[in-house]
Amino acid sequence: MVAHPSFVADHRALACPGHFSQGVRVLLNAAAASKLLAGNGRLPGAASAGLGALRRAYAIHAPWLARRLTRAANSFVAVKACNQGFWREHLIAANGFDEAMRGWGAEDKELCARLTNAGVRRRTLMFAAIAFHLAHPPASRELAAVNLARWQDTVRTGRRRCELGLDGHQLTAPVGLAAGSLL
């Protein structure tokens, strides 16, 4: 992932208490990813080659529009862990990502389902908090069905907290990060 220069500022500016944020990702093909990594200093824009038709819109940076479209964008932008913002207390209450899930698939959706079950709502930041996803070989999908079943179980049961997560790690706040801060 390569973040837009305003990525963190967008997440912070559009953060809303009681919500987690979901930014968008622009999928780059191999040629566009190579060009970006070559260091020309320019991020792809909506008119750039190497972007799929729908993804071109995701490259438009217009935070004022993102603020107005968060609810509507929730209906067509999928949950993706590559670009999310959480309030520290919400993430701790949910116990973070479920570390019982292994390999590729649904770990992001499962965490967001637990947050939703706890009353935390999603805000999709279409036109803000943009990240560019570099082309790469796909990860193994060997455990995808098991992870998908775990996510569906979280939705079905209303689980709000996983057993194997942040509790297994020592949590320390970075200097200057207080309760009520974004992660």
C-alpha positions in Angstrom: 0.0 0.0 0.0 1.1 3.5 -0.7 -0.8 6.2 1.2 -2.0 9.4 -0.3 -0.2 12.4 1.3 -3.4 13.4 3.2 -4.2 9.8 4.3 -3.7 10.3 8.0 -5.1 13.8 8.0 -8.2 12.6 6.2 -8.8 9.8 8.8 -8.4 12.3 11.6 -10.5 15.0 10.1 -13.4 12.7 9.3 -13.3 10.6 12.5 -16.5 10.6 14.4 -17.1 9.3 17.9 -18.9 6.0 18.0 -17.8 5.1 14.5 -14.8 3.5 12.8 -13.6 4.7 9.4 -13.2 2.8 6.2 -11.1 4.4 3.6 -10.8 3.3 0.0 -8.1 1.6 -1.9 -7.1 2.0 -5.5 -6.0 -1.2 -7.1 -3.0 -0.7 -9.3 -2.0 -3.2 -12.0 1.6 -4.3 -12.3 2.6 -1.5 -14.8 1.0 1.3 -12.7 2.6 -0.2 -9.5 6.0 -0.3 -11.1 5.7 3.2 -12.4 4.7 4.5 -8.9 7.6 2.6 -7.2 10.1 3.9 -9.8 9.9 7.1 -7.8 8.4 9.6 -10.2 6.7 11.2 -7.2 3.3 11.3 -8.6 0.4 9.2 -7.4 -2.1 8.0 -10.0 -5.1 10.2 -10.6 -8.6 9.4 -11.8 -7.4 9.7 -15.4 -4.4 7.4 -15.0 -3.8 4.3 -17.0 -3.7 1.1 -15.0 -6.8 1.7 -13.0 -10.1 -0.2 -13.5 -13.1 2.0 -14.4 -14.7 2.0 -10.9 -11.4 2.4 -9.2 -10.7 5.6 -11.1 -13.3 7.4 -8.9 -11.6 6.1 -5.8 -8.4 8.1 -6.8 -10.3 11.4 -6.6 -9.3 13.3 -3.4 -12.2 15.5 -2.3 -12.6 15.3 1.6 -15.5 17.8 1.5 -17.4 15.3 -0.7 -16.4 12.3 1.5 -18.0 14.0 4.5 -21.3 14.1 2.7 -21.3 10.6 1.3 -20.2 8.4 4.2 -23.6 6.7 4.7 -24.2 6.2 1.0 -20.7 4.8 0.4 -21.2 2.2 3.2 -23.6 0.4 0.8 -21.1 -0.2 -2.0 -17.6 0.0 -0.5 -16.6 -3.3 1.1 -14.8 -3.6 4.5 -11.0 -3.9 3.9 -8.4 -4.0 6.7 -5.8 -2.3 4.5 -7.4 1.1 5.2 -9.3 1.5 8.5 -9.3 3.9 11.4 -10.5 2.9 14.9 -10.8 4.7 18.3 -8.4 3.1 20.7 -11.1 2.2 23.3 -13.3 0.5 20.6 -10.4 -1.7 19.4 -9.4 -2.6 22.9 -13.0 -3.5 23.9 -13.3 -5.8 20.8 -9.8 -7.3 21.7 -8.4 -6.3 18.3 -8.2 -8.7 15.4 -9.1 -12.3 16.1 -5.7 -14.1 16.1 -7.5 -17.5 15.9 -8.0 -16.6 12.2 -5.1 -17.7 10.1 -4.1 -16.9 6.6 -6.1 -14.8 4.1 -9.7 -13.8 4.4 -12.4 -12.2 6.4 -10.3 -11.1 9.5 -11.2 -7.5 8.7 -14.9 -8.2 8.3 -15.0 -10.2 11.5 -13.4 -7.4 13.5 -15.8 -4.9 12.0 -18.8 -7.2 12.8 -17.8 -7.3 16.4 -17.5 -3.5 16.5 -21.0 -3.3 14.8 -22.4 -5.8 17.3 -21.2 -3.4 20.1 -22.9 -0.4 18.5 -19.9 1.1 16.7 -20.9 2.2 13.2 -18.9 2.4 10.0 -18.1 5.6 8.1 -16.8 4.9 4.6 -14.5 7.7 3.4 -15.1 7.7 -0.3 -12.9 10.4 -1.9 -10.7 10.6 1.2 -8.1 8.5 3.1 -7.0 7.0 -0.2 -4.5 4.2 -0.3 -2.9 2.7 -3.5 -2.8 -1.1 -3.5 0.3 -2.4 -5.3 -0.1 -5.4 -7.6 1.3 -8.6 -6.1 0.7 -12.3 -6.4 -2.4 -13.4 -4.4 -2.1 -15.0 -1.0 -3.1 -18.5 -0.4 -6.9 -18.9 0.0 -6.4 -22.3 1.7 -8.1 -21.2 5.0 -10.5 -18.7 3.5 -13.6 -20.9 4.1 -12.7 -21.4 7.8 -12.2 -17.7 8.3 -15.5 -16.9 6.4 -17.4 -19.3 8.7 -15.9 -17.6 11.8 -17.0 -14.2 10.5 -20.5 -15.5 9.8 -20.6 -17.0 13.3 -19.7 -13.5 14.7 -22.6 -11.9 12.8 -25.0 -14.7 13.8 -24.2 -14.8 17.5 -23.6 -11.0 18.0 -20.1 -11.6 19.5 -18.5 -8.4 20.5 -15.1 -9.6 21.7 -12.7 -12.3 20.5 -10.9 -14.6 22.9 -7.4 -14.5 21.2 -6.5 -10.9 20.5 -4.9 -7.8 22.1 -5.2 -9.3 25.6 -2.3 -11.6 24.7 0.0 -8.6 24.1 1.4 -5.8 26.2 -0.4 -2.6 25.2 1.5 0.7 25.6 0.3 4.0 24.2 2.7 5.9 22.1 3.8 9.2 23.6 1.0 11.7 23.3 -1.7 9.2 22.6 -4.4 9.4 25.2 -7.8 7.8 25.7 -10.2 8.9 23.1 -7.4 9.0 20.5 -7.5 7.4 17.0 -5.3 4.5 16.2 
